[in-house]
Amino acid sequence: MPLLDNGTVKPLIDGTYPLKDAAKAHARMETSQHIGKIVLTV
């Protein structure tokens, strides 16, 4: 994935949630409130 590697294309991150808040992250995704990716941290 050269475009990602060289920084030409960057993923849009909507939010980062700790794993314990996965239900909140999923609820946000289900209601289509997010724009971009939702990241869970472990």
N, C-alpha and C positions, 0 to 999 in steps of 0.2 A: 504494500500500500504506500507507494512513494508520495502521493499527495498528502497523506496523513503524516508520514515520517518527516517531510520537509516543512510542514506547517502551513501549506497552501490551503488545506481543508481542515477546519477545526470543528469538532462536534459541539453542538449547542447544549449546554448543561442547564436544565431547568432548576434542579435542586439536588442536594446531597443529604441523605438521611442515614442515621445509624441503623444497623440491622434491627435493633429493638423497635424502631419506628416504621418497619416495613408495611404495616397495615395503613399508616397514614400516607405513605408513598403510593401504595396501591389505590387508596381512595382518591388521591389526587389524579392518578392516571385514569381511573374509571369515570370520573366526572369531566374528563377532557379539559381540565384547567391548565395542564402543562403545555409548555412549548419547548421542545427539545427532549433530551434524555433525563431520566431520573436515575440517580446513582445511589446504590446502597453500599455503605462502608462496613467492613467486617473488622 
